[in-house]
Amino acid sequence: MAEKQAASWQWSKTGETQRRLLDAAQDVFAQSGFLNANISDIVERAGSSTGSLYHHFGGKSELYTALWDRHNSAHLEQVRAAVAAERRAGTDDPLELFCVGARAFLAGSWQRRDVAAVFLDNDGPPGFERRRREGRIEWIRQNSALLGPADTSRNRITLGVLTDVIVESSREVVVHCRTRKQATVVADFMCELIRKLSV
């Protein structure tokens, strides 16, 4: 019993250390960009050590990637929850469900705009652009679950364009919106555009 409690305490301590390092990295990357960010600044802000950062993440590149993964996971969970709730409420129209998911994505962009801003430019580690492209392909695959398979040129192009509409709307929210009301206006326009493009 004591061993289980000790293991549980150790795991929670590990998780807390990782969270602090990710939060600190988010601040430092936002201020300095990836290339100019210093590991010493990250560990100082986290109240941790360089050894701990390397132990948990392997280095600055892996820390940046872990921050990206955490951000994307939060987006995905928010979208899935919103679409599932809308389905439970009785909506079964694929386009409406897609808009609900797109709105949830934008809501997450607004709520986490500080971390989203870290990934807007091309200042990531080597190979990160490939990871970003793979993420876009995965989002298209997820979107096809709602709008239908990407089995024709027309469907593939439509899914790609609609995914890009969401991504660009997210960029607009992160970079230019100063209030939730402005972010809502962007979301309304995004859904209007999605409906037009889907005809």
Secondary structure, DSSP 8 states (H G I E B T S, - for coil): -HHHHHHHHHHHHHHHHHHHHHHHHHHHHHHHHHHH--HHHHHHHHT--HHHHHHHHSSHHHHHHHHHHHHHHHHHHHHHHHHHHHHHTT---HHHHHHHHHHHHHHHHHHTHHHHGGGSSS-S-TTHHHHHHHHHHHHHHHHHHHH----SHHHHHHHHHHHHHHHHHHHHHHHH--SHHHHHHHHHHHHHHHHHHT-
